């Protein structure tokens, strides 16, 4: 995730081929499904609205709901967790609730990824550099008809779109992908670049707008399992 989280808007991924639907919660209580969370779920204003009006409220609501769920295990890389703490009021988050959100770094020296991903990343970077050059060229050509501040503002916006959107551009992004691979987890993020590369790596992901709905479904699933176990005969 970049340092511009507050200003970023959700870039909804384009669906190609078959439709992507939320992963059903079918795991048994003794085998919870692992879920890896990104900071954008609590920071991005277009995503967190169902959880809270600010990052602190959104995190509090999530932790309250997650405490009722036994069929899911929630993880976040330490680098992402530290990033999240910059946006929330720590004294308002109960320490015991934070234990629900496990901090785990990926095993960077043990995981392997296919070589074709490196080729695709290099090709993607080359195309983006060329787009950036074209943006700069257009800005120079418009110098006679626009003011300097207007040119710079427009060029910054277009340059950011050309080089930053839809790409993994930080170590934190890589941590999320590697941890999701390691845990065979469901990745939940609003970052288009992460979703794009999750698909390339075969990582399951969920639309961030469905996050609270997913949590409520998990709570119902937990309650059903509890009732089922309560009616089982004692051996």
Buried (B, 14 or more C-beta within 10 A) or exposed (E): BBEEBEEBEBBEBEEEEEEBEBEEBEBEBEEBBBBBBBBBBBBBBBBBEBBBEBBBBBBBBBBBBBBBBBBBBBBBBEBBBEBBBEBBEEEEBEEEBBEBBBBBEBEEEEEEEEEEEEEEBEEBEEEBEEBBEEBBEEBEEEEEEEEEEEBEEBBEEBBBBBBBBBBBBBEBBBBBBBBBBBBEBBBBBBBBBBBBBBBBBEBBBBBBBBBBEBBEBBBEBBEEBEEEEEEEEEE
